[in-house]
Amino acid sequence: MATLNIKQFPDDLHRRLRQRALRDRRSVAQEVVQLLSEALAAEQPTSILALRGLGAVHFQGVDAAALVQEERDAWT
């Protein structure tokens, strides 16, 4: 099994990590492994770049600035 050393680990972050480990009845090392496992297993959110062009057919010929202003005006 590999070893991971982290230099210049912020004291506040270490304190919060230690508190979380105590709450979850784990060692700090076990808590780090758990958190990293969850973070790496989580599905990445869709990038805004992947959304380019979606809905273009619905807004064809629409003045975007006017539409935004109309929505803002409706908020007040």
Biopython code that builds the backbone (N, CA, C, O; Angstrom):
import numpy as np
from Bio.PDB.StructureBuilder import StructureBuilder

atoms = [
    (1, "MET", "N", (0.850, -1.164, 0.000)),
    (1, "MET", "CA", (0.000, 0.000, 0.000)),
    (1, "MET", "C", (0.904, 1.239, 0.000)),
    (1, "MET", "O", (1.946, 1.248, 0.656)),
    (2, "ALA", "N", (0.512, 2.261, -0.721)),
    (2, "ALA", "CA", (1.302, 3.475, -0.848)),
    (2, "ALA", "C", (1.184, 4.352, 0.387)),
    (2, "ALA", "O", (0.241, 4.233, 1.170)),
    (3, "THR", "N", (2.168, 5.238, 0.543)),
    (3, "THR", "CA", (2.168, 6.214, 1.620)),
    (3, "THR", "C", (2.071, 7.601, 1.011)),
    (3, "THR", "O", (2.703, 7.887, -0.006)),
    (4, "LEU", "N", (1.281, 8.458, 1.633)),
    (4, "LEU", "CA", (1.098, 9.823, 1.147)),
    (4, "LEU", "C", (1.479, 10.785, 2.260)),
    (4, "LEU", "O", (0.907, 10.739, 3.349)),
    (5, "ASN", "N", (2.437, 11.649, 1.990)),
    (5, "ASN", "CA", (2.829, 12.703, 2.935)),
    (5, "ASN", "C", (2.410, 14.031, 2.338)),
    (5, "ASN", "O", (2.614, 14.275, 1.149)),
    (6, "ILE", "N", (1.828, 14.886, 3.153)),
    (6, "ILE", "CA", (1.384, 16.193, 2.690)),
    (6, "ILE", "C", (2.132, 17.266, 3.467)),
    (6, "ILE", "O", (2.044, 17.339, 4.693)),
    (7, "LYS", "N", (2.863, 18.088, 2.743)),
    (7, "LYS", "CA", (3.611, 19.172, 3.376)),
    (7, "LYS", "C", (2.745, 20.424, 3.426)),
    (7, "LYS", "O", (1.873, 20.628, 2.581)),
    (8, "GLN", "N", (2.999, 21.249, 4.421)),
    (8, "GLN", "CA", (2.317, 22.531, 4.604)),
    (8, "GLN", "C", (0.793, 22.373, 4.638)),
    (8, "GLN", "O", (0.065, 23.156, 4.027)),
    (9, "PHE", "N", (0.327, 21.363, 5.351)),
    (9, "PHE", "CA", (-1.102, 21.110, 5.512)),
    (9, "PHE", "C", (-1.646, 22.152, 6.487)),
    (9, "PHE", "O", (-1.142, 22.253, 7.605)),
    (10, "PRO", "N", (-2.647, 22.922, 6.102)),
    (10, "PRO", "CA", (-3.165, 23.993, 6.973)),
    (10, "PRO", "C", (-3.670, 23.442, 8.314)),
    (10, "PRO", "O", (-4.373, 22.433, 8.369)),
    (11, "ASP", "N", (-3.288, 24.137, 9.383)),
    (11, "ASP", "CA", (-3.668, 23.700, 10.735)),
    (11, "ASP", "C", (-5.177, 23.609, 10.908)),
    (11, "ASP", "O", (-5.677, 22.648, 11.492)),
    (12, "ASP", "N", (-5.906, 24.601, 10.404)),
    (12, "ASP", "CA", (-7.361, 24.599, 10.550)),
    (12, "ASP", "C", (-7.987, 23.409, 9.830)),
    (12, "ASP", "O", (-8.913, 22.781, 10.342)),
    (13, "LEU", "N", (-7.483, 23.109, 8.658)),
    (13, "LEU", "CA", (-8.007, 21.968, 7.900)),
    (13, "LEU", "C", (-7.708, 20.662, 8.628)),
    (13, "LEU", "O", (-8.548, 19.762, 8.658)),
    (14, "HIS", "N", (-6.525, 20.555, 9.212)),
    (14, "HIS", "CA", (-6.174, 19.348, 9.969)),
    (14, "HIS", "C", (-7.077, 19.199, 11.192)),
    (14, "HIS", "O", (-7.522, 18.097, 11.510)),
    (15, "ARG", "N", (-7.347, 20.321, 11.878)),
    (15, "ARG", "CA", (-8.227, 20.284, 13.043)),
    (15, "ARG", "C", (-9.622, 19.794, 12.652)),
    (15, "ARG", "O", (-10.204, 18.945, 13.326)),
    (16, "ARG", "N", (-10.153, 20.345, 11.546)),
    (16, "ARG", "CA", (-11.490, 19.940, 11.098)),
    (16, "ARG", "C", (-11.505, 18.485, 10.639)),
    (16, "ARG", "O", (-12.484, 17.771, 10.857)),
    (17, "LEU", "N", (-10.433, 18.053, 10.010)),
    (17, "LEU", "CA", (-10.329, 16.658, 9.577)),
    (17, "LEU", "C", (-10.287, 15.722, 10.782)),
    (17, "LEU", "O", (-10.938, 14.677, 10.787)),
    (18, "ARG", "N", (-9.523, 16.101, 11.795)),
    (18, "ARG", "CA", (-9.426, 15.296, 13.014)),
    (18, "ARG", "C", (-10.784, 15.216, 13.711)),
    (18, "ARG", "O", (-11.166, 14.150, 14.193)),
    (19, "GLN", "N", (-11.518, 16.333, 13.771)),
    (19, "GLN", "CA", (-12.851, 16.330, 14.377)),
    (19, "GLN", "C", (-13.802, 15.420, 13.611)),
    (19, "GLN", "O", (-14.585, 14.682, 14.209)),
    (20, "ARG", "N", (-13.728, 15.477, 12.303)),
    (20, "ARG", "CA", (-14.593, 14.634, 11.482)),
    (20, "ARG", "C", (-14.249, 13.157, 11.677)),
    (20, "ARG", "O", (-15.138, 12.310, 11.761)),
    (21, "ALA", "N", (-12.964, 12.862, 11.749)),
    (21, "ALA", "CA", (-12.534, 11.480, 11.968)),
    (21, "ALA", "C", (-13.051, 10.963, 13.309)),
    (21, "ALA", "O", (-13.521, 9.829, 13.402)),
    (22, "LEU", "N", (-12.964, 11.795, 14.343)),
    (22, "LEU", "CA", (-13.493, 11.392, 15.653)),
    (22, "LEU", "C", (-14.988, 11.134, 15.586)),
    (22, "LEU", "O", (-15.485, 10.157, 16.145)),
    (23, "ARG", "N", (-15.699, 12.016, 14.898)),
    (23, "ARG", "CA", (-17.150, 11.867, 14.766)),
    (23, "ARG", "C", (-17.506, 10.550, 14.069)),
    (23, "ARG", "O", (-18.466, 9.873, 14.438)),
    (24, "ASP", "N", (-16.709, 10.206, 13.055)),
    (24, "ASP", "CA", (-16.971, 8.991, 12.273)),
    (24, "ASP", "C", (-16.273, 7.758, 12.832)),
    (24, "ASP", "O", (-16.324, 6.679, 12.241)),
    (25, "ARG", "N", (-15.616, 7.931, 13.983)),
    (25, "ARG", "CA", (-14.898, 6.840, 14.654)),
    (25, "ARG", "C", (-13.849, 6.208, 13.732)),
    (25, "ARG", "O", (-13.765, 4.988, 13.591)),
    (26, "ARG", "N", (-13.055, 7.087, 13.114)),
    (26, "ARG", "CA", (-11.972, 6.652, 12.238)),
    (26, "ARG", "C", (-10.697, 7.370, 12.662)),
    (26, "ARG", "O", (-10.733, 8.375, 13.372)),
    (27, "SER", "N", (-9.574, 6.833, 12.210)),
    (27, "SER", "CA", (-8.326, 7.570, 12.364)),
    (27, "SER", "C", (-8.307, 8.675, 11.315)),
    (27, "SER", "O", (-9.097, 8.654, 10.371)),
    (28, "VAL", "N", (-7.416, 9.629, 11.477)),
    (28, "VAL", "CA", (-7.304, 10.703, 10.493)),
    (28, "VAL", "C", (-6.956, 10.103, 9.132)),
    (28, "VAL", "O", (-7.512, 10.514, 8.114)),
    (29, "ALA", "N", (-6.046, 9.140, 9.108)),
    (29, "ALA", "CA", (-5.657, 8.504, 7.840)),
    (29, "ALA", "C", (-6.853, 7.803, 7.187)),
    (29, "ALA", "O", (-7.050, 7.917, 5.977)),
    (30, "GLN", "N", (-7.648, 7.082, 7.977)),
    (30, "GLN", "CA", (-8.832, 6.405, 7.440)),
    (30, "GLN", "C", (-9.838, 7.417, 6.898)),
    (30, "GLN", "O", (-10.474, 7.184, 5.869)),
    (31, "GLU", "N", (-9.974, 8.544, 7.601)),
    (31, "GLU", "CA", (-10.912, 9.573, 7.156)),
    (31, "GLU", "C", (-10.462, 10.180, 5.836)),
    (31, "GLU", "O", (-11.283, 10.435, 4.955)),
    (32, "VAL", "N", (-9.164, 10.412, 5.694)),
    (32, "VAL", "CA", (-8.628, 10.951, 4.438)),
    (32, "VAL", "C", (-8.903, 9.981, 3.293)),
    (32, "VAL", "O", (-9.338, 10.396, 2.220)),
    (33, "VAL", "N", (-8.653, 8.705, 3.513)),
    (33, "VAL", "CA", (-8.907, 7.697, 2.473)),
    (33, "VAL", "C", (-10.387, 7.670, 2.111)),
    (33, "VAL", "O", (-10.731, 7.596, 0.932)),
    (34, "GLN", "N", (-11.264, 7.730, 3.107)),
    (34, "GLN", "CA", (-12.706, 7.715, 2.865)),
    (34, "GLN", "C", (-13.137, 8.933, 2.048)),
    (34, "GLN", "O", (-13.862, 8.799, 1.062)),
    (35, "LEU", "N", (-12.687, 10.116, 2.459)),
    (35, "LEU", "CA", (-13.063, 11.346, 1.761)),
    (35, "LEU", "C", (-12.540, 11.361, 0.321)),
    (35, "LEU", "O", (-13.258, 11.749, -0.601)),
    (36, "LEU", "N", (-11.308, 10.945, 0.138)),
    (36, "LEU", "CA", (-10.752, 10.903, -1.215)),
    (36, "LEU", "C", (-11.475, 9.874, -2.074)),
    (36, "LEU", "O", (-11.732, 10.123, -3.252)),
    (37, "SER", "N", (-11.802, 8.731, -1.504)),
    (37, "SER", "CA", (-12.534, 7.699, -2.255)),
    (37, "SER", "C", (-13.884, 8.223, -2.720)),
    (37, "SER", "O", (-14.272, 8.022, -3.871)),
    (38, "GLU", "N", (-14.603, 8.898, -1.818)),
    (38, "GLU", "CA", (-15.911, 9.459, -2.172)),
    (38, "GLU", "C", (-15.783, 10.546, -3.238)),
    (38, "GLU", "O", (-16.566, 10.600, -4.187)),
    (39, "ALA", "N", (-14.791, 11.403, -3.064)),
    (39, "ALA", "CA", (-14.611, 12.508, -4.013)),
    (39, "ALA", "C", (-14.244, 12.002, -5.405)),
    (39, "ALA", "O", (-14.724, 12.529, -6.408)),
    (40, "LEU", "N", (-13.404, 10.992, -5.463)),
    (40, "LEU", "CA", (-12.976, 10.474, -6.762)),
    (40, "LEU", "C", (-14.027, 9.591, -7.416)),
    (40, "LEU", "O", (-14.023, 9.424, -8.635)),
    (41, "ALA", "N", (-14.922, 9.026, -6.622)),
    (41, "ALA", "CA", (-15.985, 8.179, -7.172)),
    (41, "ALA", "C", (-17.172, 9.005, -7.649)),
    (41, "ALA", "O", (-17.973, 8.539, -8.460)),
    (42, "ALA", "N", (-17.285, 10.238, -7.142)),
    (42, "ALA", "CA", (-18.423, 11.089, -7.498)),
    (42, "ALA", "C", (-18.370, 11.460, -8.969)),
    (42, "ALA", "O", (-17.305, 11.731, -9.523)),
    (43, "GLU", "N", (-19.542, 11.466, -9.586)),
    (43, "GLU", "CA", (-19.631, 11.843, -10.990)),
    (43, "GLU", "C", (-19.344, 13.336, -11.126)),
    (43, "GLU", "O", (-19.846, 14.148, -10.349)),
    (44, "GLN", "N", (-18.545, 13.681, -12.105)),
    (44, "GLN", "CA", (-18.199, 15.077, -12.339)),
    (44, "GLN", "C", (-19.388, 15.805, -12.955)),
    (44, "GLN", "O", (-20.066, 15.258, -13.824)),
    (45, "PRO", "N", (-19.644, 17.027, -12.516)),
    (45, "PRO", "CA", (-20.742, 17.786, -13.110)),
    (45, "PRO", "C", (-20.432, 18.130, -14.561)),
    (45, "PRO", "O", (-19.269, 18.219, -14.955)),
    (46, "THR", "N", (-21.466, 18.317, -15.334)),
    (46, "THR", "CA", (-21.297, 18.680, -16.731)),
    (46, "THR", "C", (-20.641, 20.045, -16.828)),
    (46, "THR", "O", (-21.021, 20.985, -16.130)),
    (47, "SER", "N", (-19.665, 20.137, -17.693)),
    (47, "SER", "CA", (-18.988, 21.403, -17.914)),
    (47, "SER", "C", (-19.896, 22.347, -18.685)),
    (47, "SER", "O", (-20.695, 21.912, -19.515)),
    (48, "ILE", "N", (-19.772, 23.622, -18.413)),
    (48, "ILE", "CA", (-20.548, 24.619, -19.148)),
    (48, "ILE", "C", (-20.209, 24.554, -20.629)),
    (48, "ILE", "O", (-21.047, 24.879, -21.471)),
    (49, "LEU", "N", (-18.986, 24.136, -20.958)),
    (49, "LEU", "CA", (-18.586, 24.035, -22.356)),
    (49, "LEU", "C", (-19.371, 22.946, -23.082)),
    (49, "LEU", "O", (-19.585, 23.032, -24.292)),
    (50, "ALA", "N", (-19.799, 21.922, -22.343)),
    (50, "ALA", "CA", (-20.570, 20.846, -22.957)),
    (50, "ALA", "C", (-21.985, 21.295, -23.296)),
    (50, "ALA", "O", (-22.679, 20.631, -24.066)),
    (51, "LEU", "N", (-22.416, 22.411, -22.729)),
    (51, "LEU", "CA", (-23.781, 22.892, -22.953)),
    (51, "LEU", "C", (-23.893, 23.783, -24.187)),
    (51, "LEU", "O", (-24.997, 24.147, -24.592)),
    (52, "ARG", "N", (-22.773, 24.130, -24.774)),
    (52, "ARG", "CA", (-22.779, 25.039, -25.914)),
    (52, "ARG", "C", (-23.728, 24.529, -26.992)),
    (52, "ARG", "O", (-23.624, 23.383, -27.431)),
    (53, "GLY", "N", (-24.645, 25.379, -27.412)),
    (53, "GLY", "CA", (-25.561, 25.055, -28.505)),
    (53, "GLY", "C", (-26.862, 24.412, -28.081)),
    (53, "GLY", "O", (-27.801, 24.346, -28.875)),
    (54, "LEU", "N", (-26.943, 23.936, -26.848)),
    (54, "LEU", "CA", (-28.184, 23.309, -26.415)),
    (54, "LEU", "C", (-29.277, 24.361, -26.297)),
    (54, "LEU", "O", (-29.055, 25.415, -25.701)),
    (55, "GLY", "N", (-30.420, 24.099, -26.840)),
    (55, "GLY", "CA", (-31.536, 25.017, -26.765)),
    (55, "GLY", "C", (-31.471, 26.132, -27.794)),
    (55, "GLY", "O", (-32.328, 27.016, -27.808)),
    (56, "ALA", "N", (-30.465, 26.098, -28.654)),
    (56, "ALA", "CA", (-30.303, 27.167, -29.646)),
    (56, "ALA", "C", (-31.544, 27.298, -30.515)),
    (56, "ALA", "O", (-31.912, 28.405, -30.907)),
    (57, "VAL", "N", (-32.189, 26.184, -30.818)),
    (57, "VAL", "CA", (-33.367, 26.220, -31.674)),
    (57, "VAL", "C", (-34.501, 26.996, -31.010)),
    (57, "VAL", "O", (-35.314, 27.616, -31.695)),
    (58, "HIS", "N", (-34.559, 26.964, -29.671)),
    (58, "HIS", "CA", (-35.627, 27.647, -28.945)),
    (58, "HIS", "C", (-35.407, 29.155, -28.870)),
    (58, "HIS", "O", (-36.354, 29.922, -28.698)),
    (59, "PHE", "N", (-34.153, 29.568, -28.999)),
    (59, "PHE", "CA", (-33.839, 30.985, -28.863)),
    (59, "PHE", "C", (-33.408, 31.622, -30.180)),
    (59, "PHE", "O", (-32.862, 32.725, -30.195)),
    (60, "GLN", "N", (-33.652, 30.929, -31.267)),
    (60, "GLN", "CA", (-33.297, 31.463, -32.573)),
    (60, "GLN", "C", (-34.112, 32.729, -32.839)),
    (60, "GLN", "O", (-35.340, 32.711, -32.756)),
    (61, "GLY", "N", (-33.430, 33.815, -33.158)),
    (61, "GLY", "CA", (-34.093, 35.073, -33.444)),
    (61, "GLY", "C", (-34.476, 35.880, -32.215)),
    (61, "GLY", "O", (-35.098, 36.934, -32.347)),
    (62, "VAL", "N", (-34.124, 35.418, -31.036)),
    (62, "VAL", "CA", (-34.454, 36.118, -29.795)),
    (62, "VAL", "C", (-33.271, 37.009, -29.405)),
    (62, "VAL", "O", (-32.121, 36.571, -29.436)),
    (63, "ASP", "N", (-33.557, 38.241, -29.043)),
    (63, "ASP", "CA", (-32.528, 39.161, -28.561)),
    (63, "ASP", "C", (-32.234, 38.798, -27.108)),
    (63, "ASP", "O", (-33.045, 39.062, -26.220)),
    (64, "ALA", "N", (-31.067, 38.190, -26.869)),
    (64, "ALA", "CA", (-30.729, 37.692, -25.534)),
    (64, "ALA", "C", (-30.702, 38.810, -24.503)),
    (64, "ALA", "O", (-31.192, 38.638, -23.387)),
    (65, "ALA", "N", (-30.134, 39.951, -24.865)),
    (65, "ALA", "CA", (-30.049, 41.071, -23.919)),
    (65, "ALA", "C", (-31.440, 41.553, -23.530)),
    (65, "ALA", "O", (-31.694, 41.844, -22.361)),
    (66, "ALA", "N", (-32.335, 41.638, -24.498)),
    (66, "ALA", "CA", (-33.701, 42.076, -24.219)),
    (66, "ALA", "C", (-34.423, 41.059, -23.337)),
    (66, "ALA", "O", (-35.163, 41.434, -22.427)),
    (67, "LEU", "N", (-34.207, 39.784, -23.606)),
    (67, "LEU", "CA", (-34.833, 38.732, -22.814)),
    (67, "LEU", "C", (-34.353, 38.787, -21.362)),
    (67, "LEU", "O", (-35.154, 38.664, -20.436)),
    (68, "VAL", "N", (-33.056, 38.969, -21.169)),
    (68, "VAL", "CA", (-32.502, 39.062, -19.813)),
    (68, "VAL", "C", (-33.074, 40.283, -19.100)),
    (68, "VAL", "O", (-33.465, 40.198, -17.936)),
    (69, "GLN", "N", (-33.125, 41.417, -19.796)),
    (69, "GLN", "CA", (-33.676, 42.627, -19.180)),
    (69, "GLN", "C", (-35.136, 42.445, -18.811)),
    (69, "GLN", "O", (-35.580, 42.912, -17.762)),
    (70, "GLU", "N", (-35.878, 41.775, -19.663)),
    (70, "GLU", "CA", (-37.292, 41.508, -19.394)),
    (70, "GLU", "C", (-37.440, 40.654, -18.134)),
    (70, "GLU", "O", (-38.319, 40.906, -17.310)),
    (71, "GLU", "N", (-36.587, 39.654, -17.989)),
    (71, "GLU", "CA", (-36.636, 38.790, -16.802)),
    (71, "GLU", "C", (-36.270, 39.588, -15.554)),
    (71, "GLU", "O", (-36.922, 39.466, -14.518)),
    (72, "ARG", "N", (-35.230, 40.401, -15.659)),
    (72, "ARG", "CA", (-34.827, 41.220, -14.510)),
    (72, "ARG", "C", (-35.924, 42.180, -14.093)),
    (72, "ARG", "O", (-36.174, 42.370, -12.902)),
    (73, "ASP", "N", (-36.571, 42.780, -15.063)),
    (73, "ASP", "CA", (-37.666, 43.699, -14.775)),
    (73, "ASP", "C", (-38.824, 42.987, -14.073)),
    (73, "ASP", "O", (-39.522, 43.591, -13.258)),
    (74, "ALA", "N", (-39.025, 41.724, -14.384)),
    (74, "ALA", "CA", (-40.116, 40.957, -13.794)),
    (74, "ALA", "C", (-39.851, 40.628, -12.318)),
    (74, "ALA", "O", (-40.782, 40.310, -11.578)),
    (75, "TRP", "N", (-38.601, 40.702, -11.894)),
    (75, "TRP", "CA", (-38.241, 40.391, -10.507)),
    (75, "TRP", "C", (-38.650, 41.492, -9.541)),
    (75, "TRP", "O", (-38.812, 41.251, -8.345)),
    (76, "THR", "N", (-38.816, 42.701, -10.065)),
    (76, "THR", "CA", (-39.091, 43.832, -9.155)),
    (76, "THR", "C", (-40.561, 44.124, -9.061)),
    (76, "THR", "O", (-40.963, 45.039, -8.342)),
]
sb = StructureBuilder()
sb.init_structure("model")
sb.init_model(0)
sb.init_chain("A")
sb.init_seg("    ")
for serial, (resi, resn, name, xyz) in enumerate(atoms, 1):
    if name == "N":
        sb.init_residue(resn, " ", resi, " ")
    sb.init_atom(name, np.array(xyz, "f"), 0.0, 1.0, " ", f" {name:<3s}", serial, name[0])
structure = sb.get_structure()
